[in-house]
Amino acid sequence: MKIEKSYHILPNETVLFNNRVDYCVGTGRMGLALQREYFEQLKLVQKYIGFKHIRGHGLFHDDMAIYQERRDNPWDKNSPVHIEYNFTYLDFVMDSYRELGLKPFLELGFMPKALASSENRVFVWGGHTSPPKDYKLWRDLVQATLRHLIERYGAEEATSFPVEVWNEPNLPGFWEKADMQAYFKLFDETFAAVKEVDERFKVGGPAVCGGSDELWISEFMKHCSEKRLKIDFVTRHHYATEQPDRSGHYVYQELMEPEKGFSNLKSTRDIIDGFPEYKGLPIHITEFNTSYSPDNPIHDTNLNAAFICHQLSRLGDINESYSYWTFGDIFEEVGVPFAPFHGGFGLVANGCIPKPTFWSFAFFKKLVGGECVHRSDEAVVVKDGETYKGVLWNHALKREGRELSLKFLLPLKGELCLITETVDEQTCNPLKLWHDLGEPRSLSAEQKELLRSAAYPLVESRRISSSGETELEFNLSEFGVIYFELRPAPLTPDRGYDYERSVKL
């Protein structure tokens, strides 16, 4: 099945497109940032994409060692308890982020074990998810951490770190009994504590996932309104798959119709705007992906790359930002993965191998700063000075043999250069190569290098001479993604150089 579409781009015609592709990206829990492979993957992501913020769980998890309770006599339960804070690992992590041009999007959680009011935990690494046993101790912890960041990086810089209270409290695994009123108390106490340190900190929540999101957002806004809280933004999550089917270490899920997801996101905008004092309040999607499972093979595929392109073309319509969950596959929520390609959330597979979806983000980043002149269900084109740049994709919910031909008539003439970068199952598909190699679990240095070489787009170019408008045609195979640039390129040869003569057979 082949679909053909043609578009005529007119001079001075502009289209609304809010491209926030680089605002934030997700990460495994913060303690993992101490690992070398984690840093190398993040370094690669920043080289090609360059996100501004990074958000993850576990700021107050025990592996970060911030919250400490010490007894004068550790063998005497009646001995007085002293509270100490240890910011050694926090400094290591924050400094490494800053080295790569990143600011944290601070998710305040989970509860330190010594401060937790119960044994309610989530993930194999045991994040404690109960309310604090003492709210004063919780407030003190939050304030001490923020004051340390201010002392280390300066108030102007530290207060530019957005602050989110907790993660997915509408799920009993992430917040004990999914107790809404208990979460509201946590939010109130935390909001007041943060603003007391410095009013310039921007604070929001409730970071809910789908399912009960409409109820929670509605009740959260009602609560904030009744308490007259001047919250700075609202956060929620967005995933685009149906219920999972587990097989061994992996789950498989059907993609949902995109409009179903976009409609659900619109409900959040409508609920917030229903409160006059909060109308237009920014919404940050602090997690999004296709599947919400860290062991779903879809994340490693070209299908994922094309589907995410479509998401990136729309998510900025009503949201301030949308943070892909996650940048890399150093991630342990269900345990250490058994293989380099295991369906992890990341844009980068272990071994520093870019996945196809990596390039979806890299391509959309190249559109930042351009003026949008075309947006449709399969393309975004911007004008940047005299250059036209575009991202094209052939997305579908499942394999159906769909090929796509896109033609564009652009108002650019003269001596031109067309550059394309293609990511599809034939040109940029490290997953297939890994499969053909026998799906090795432990990669040799040579295998890593080979897989990396198969993980980059096919770059092609050609010269075009046009006396009027320029027509371009792009053919996208199933789940293909193409980035293109069309720019003026008059020849400026060195004296005596003849390219045609040089390459003549």
C-alpha positions, 0 to 999 in steps of 0.5 A: 500500500502506497500513499501519496501526498503533495503540499505547496508551501507559499512565501510568508505563510506560517503555521503554529508549532511550539517545538519544546523538544529539548526542554527536559528528558527523563532519567533512571533514579538519580543515584545511577548518575554515578555510573560511568556508562550512565554519564557516557550515554548522557554525554552522547545525548547532549552532543546531538540533542542538548536537553536543558533539564533532566528529571528522575526519581530518587533524590531522597532515596538512601543510595543518595545518602542525603538524610542521616539519622545518628544516635549517640549510642547506636546500640541504645534505642533510647539514645537521642537521635540527631539529624544530619545531611550529607550532600556528597553524592548530590554534588557529584550528580549535579556537577556532572549534569551541569558539565553537560549543560543540564539543570535538574527538574527536581522531583522531590521523592522518594522518602528516606527509609528512616523518615518513612512512616511505613514499609510501602515501597516500589521497584526492585531498588525499594523506593519508600513511598509512604508519607513522612513519619514527621512532617517537620523533618520532611520540611527540614530535609527539603529546605536543607537540600534547596539551601545547599543548592543555593549555596553551591550554585547561587540563588539565581541559578538554583531557583531556576530549577523547577520543583515537582512534588512526588511522582504518580501519587494516584498509584498505590505503588508510588504513594501509599494507598493512593491516598489523595488527601494524604498527598494534598497534605504532602503538597501543602507542606512541601509547597510552603517549605519551598517558597519559604526558602525562596519565593522564586522557586517554581513549584507544581504537581501532582505528577499523575499518570493516566487512568484516574488523571481527570479525577486527580487533576480536578480535585488537585485544582479544587484543593489549590483553589480552596487553599489559595495556593499560587502554584506555578505549573501542573504536571502529569504523564502521558503514555500511548499503549494499552494493557501489557501482555507479559512473556518471560522478561518482556511485555508487549503492548498495542499502541493506542490511537494517538487522538485518544491520547491527545484528547486525554491531554486536552482534558487536563488543559480544560480542567485547569482553565475551568478555574479562572485564577489558574487559566493558562497555567503551564502544563509540564508532561514530566514523563512520556513515551509509547509504553510505560514498561521498561521491558517493552521491545517496542522502544528499540524499534523504528516503529517507535521512532516514527510514532514519537515524531508524530507525538513531538509534532503535537505535544507542544500545542497545549503543554509547556514541555514534554519530557521523554522517559528516558535518555538512556538504558541505565535503569533498574526499576524491574532489575538490571537488564539481561541484554543490551536490547531489552526494550528499555525506555532509553534513547540510547541502548547500553553500549552507547548505541543510539536507537532510532528514536534518538534521531527523532529527537535529534532531528526535531532539535534541528528545527528549533529556532525556525519559523514553521511553514508546514505541519501535518500528520506526517511532516513539519517544515520550518524556514530558518533564514534562507534554509528550509528544514523538515522532519518527515515520518511514516507512522502507524500503530502496527505493521501494515506495509504502508509506504508514503510519498511526500511532495513539497513545492517550496518557494526557493530558487537558484543553485541549491543543495538538498541534504537528507538523513534517513532513519528506517529499517534498512538504513538505521536499525541496530536492533536488526543487526543485533538480532542477526548476530544471534542476540548476544547478551554480552557485547564484545568491543567489536560488536559494540563498534559494529552496532554503533556503526549501524545506528546512524542515519544514511546521509545523502545529498544532491545539487538542484538548479531551479529557476522558480519554485523547487519541487522535492519528493521523499519516499518513506518506507514503513516506519521511516523518518527523514530529515532534510535541509534545502539551502542556497549553495552557489558553487565557489570552486578553487582555481582549476578545480573541476569536480565533474572531471575529477569523478569522471570514469 
